[in-house]
Amino acid sequence: MNGQPQWQPISMLPVFTDMIDGMLESSLEQLQNMQAVKDKPHVLDDSILGRVIALYSEQLQNHGAFQEQFNRWKKTGLCATDLAEVERLIQQLAKLKTANETILGIAKSISHATIDKIMAMDDAELAVAFLSGKLKRPI
């Protein structure tokens, strides 16, 4: 959502439901992947990690617009079903934000140890990084 958001009518609720639920499912899957590589960042390259950081940073930037859209809908006279769905989406959005923040935290914490970073080191740098604990032995 770049620029000024275009607020949507409640008739777009199913689209937002699919969007938020899909993003959350994808983020939770990516979170599992990131947790799996936390101790072996050498299996990732800079390109992959860069895409992860770009995608989940963008999702975090859009969080406020989604939240505002849902708050605007809540202020209108919604039927009980729509109100319940908007409330559920607000909860899903909070989970999405937490997952995305965790993904980004892991990505940034391992960015120094991707295969590209390791391959760019000369032998002395690699030895110092390994002996100082900055790099761990590959699993």
N, C-alpha and C positions, 0 to 999 in steps of 0.2 A: 504494500500500500504506500506508494510514493506520492508526495504532494498532499493536497488536501483530501481527506476521505470523503467519499460520497455515501452519505448515510442511506441505508436501505430500508424498505418497508418490511413489515413483519411477514409478508408473503415470501420473503427470501430466507426465512428461518430454516427450511429444509437444506438449503445450500450451505448455510453456516454450520448446520449440524454435521453434514458430510465433511465439510472442510476441517472443522475443529477436531472431530473424532478421528479423521484420517491423519491429520498432523500429529495428534497425540499418539496414535498407534505407531506411526513411523518414528517419532521421537523416542518412544519407549524401546523400540527395537534397536535404534541407534545407540541409546544409552547402554543397553546390554553389550553391544559391540564394543563401545568405548571402554566399558569396565573390563571387558575381556582382554583388551590390548594395553591396559594401563601399566602392566608390568613388563610389557614387551613392545614398546613403541617403535622399535626398529622394523616391525612388519609394515609400518605405514610410511608413505613418502610425503614430501612437502605438499604435493599437489592434492592428494586425498585429504590431508589435514586442512589445507586451505579451503577446500570445498565445504568441509564440515563446518569450519568456523564461519564462512560466509553465509551458508544456509541457515544455521541456527542463530546467528546474530541478526539476520533479517527477520526471522520469526519473532525474536525478542523485540525488535523495533516495532513490529506490528501489534504487539500485545495491547498497547494502550488504545489503539483504534478499535480492536475487537471489544475490549472492555467498555469503551464508550458506546459502541453500537448496542451492546447488550443492556447497558444502563438506560439508554434512550428508549429501547423497547419496553423496559420495565416501567417507565414513567407513563406509557400509554395504557389504555384500558385493555389489557390482554385477557383472553379467556384463560381459564384455569390450566388447560392443557399447554397452551403456548407459554404461560408464565412458568410452569414447571419445567418445560424444555429450556427456556432461557436461564433459569436458575441452575439447571444441570450443566449447561454450556459454560456458565461462569465458573463452576467447580472444575470442569474439564480444562478450561483455560488456565486456571491456577496450577493444575497438574502439569500442563504443557509448559508453562513458564519455569516451573521447578526443574522439569526434565531438561529443558533447553539450557538453563543456567548450569546444570550439572555437566551436561555434554561439553559445553564451552569451557568449563573449568578443567575438565580432564584434558581436552584438546590443547589448551594453552599450557598445562603443566607438563605435557609430554612433547611439546613442539621442539624442544632442544635435542631430542634423541631419535628423530626419524632416521630412516636409512640414508636419506640425502645428507643430513647433517653429519652422520657418522662417516659416510664415504668422503665428505669434504675435508675431514680432519687428516692432518699428517700423522705419522706414527707416534710422535712425541705428544701431540694434543690428545690423541686417542688414549695413550697410556695414562696421562695425567687425569683425564676425565674418568677413566675406569678406576684408577687407584684412589681418586678423591671421592668416589661414590656417586659422582654426577651421572655416570652411565653404569647400568647394572649388566651383569653377565647375561647374554641371551638365554632364554629358556628354551 
